[in-house]
Amino acid sequence: MKLLFPLLKKELLMHQRNYSIIWVPIVFILLAIMDPITTYFLPVILENVGGVPEGLVIELPTVPPSEAFALSLSELSMFGILIVILLTASSISQERQSGVSELLLVKPINAHHYIGSKALAKMVLFIGASSIGLLFSWYYVSLLFGALSPGFIILAIVFYNCWFIFVISLTLMFASMIRHHYAIVGVTILTLAVGSIINSIFHHNIPWFYNNLSPLIITMLESKTISTDLILNISLLLVTSISLLLLSFSMFNQNERL
């Protein structure tokens, strides 16, 4: 632990110097509030853009607060996760190419400290950014669409961040095996895409599958109960994340021949 904290401090300082500690939360806030606000003002936007026949009254179906919040989860699951993959993949590949990793990986520092510090730093950055973004979403959803239970919103944010932990762990696992940045990004995105396809086909049979977290969270907000499927999903994500990190330690040691 004494060696882990200095490396963690180095990673957080790097995020501070490249301003990702500032721009990532801002981007996540914009992603989280963009769809709910756009959906609410869509009739006004259509009227001002033009092309609507005179006298036509646009009446869109009322969007429940939980579905409006789901729009935020959808944006973060798409563009937010892409940012997570890009930044996490580059954290190892760039240091390998520049030779920094070889300078750091000397005794008593090993792969556990090196990978572990990067995992913790990325979790601090992205969990913090997603939590802030979803809190902003909650505020605008409550203002425009109706109230959501504060307690269940906090649970929704905590549960949803398990998906970010899983993606960070998955990316680091591939980064420990592959040296090229774009290859890491491509393989990670492909893996998540395959998981999404499996979930779309078999979600009725395995509702607790990895990629079904967002629908389970929305169901929790609507019913105000935590389902068994949601508990199984969270457990699966966390256990898999720990396993991926342990595997990344082993693979990185093997590839670097430490």
Helices and strands as residue ranges (DSSP letters): H 4-17, H 20-40, H 42-49, H 65-75, I 76-80, H 81-98, H 100-104, H 111-144, H 150-177, H 181-202, G 210-212, H 213-223, H 228-256
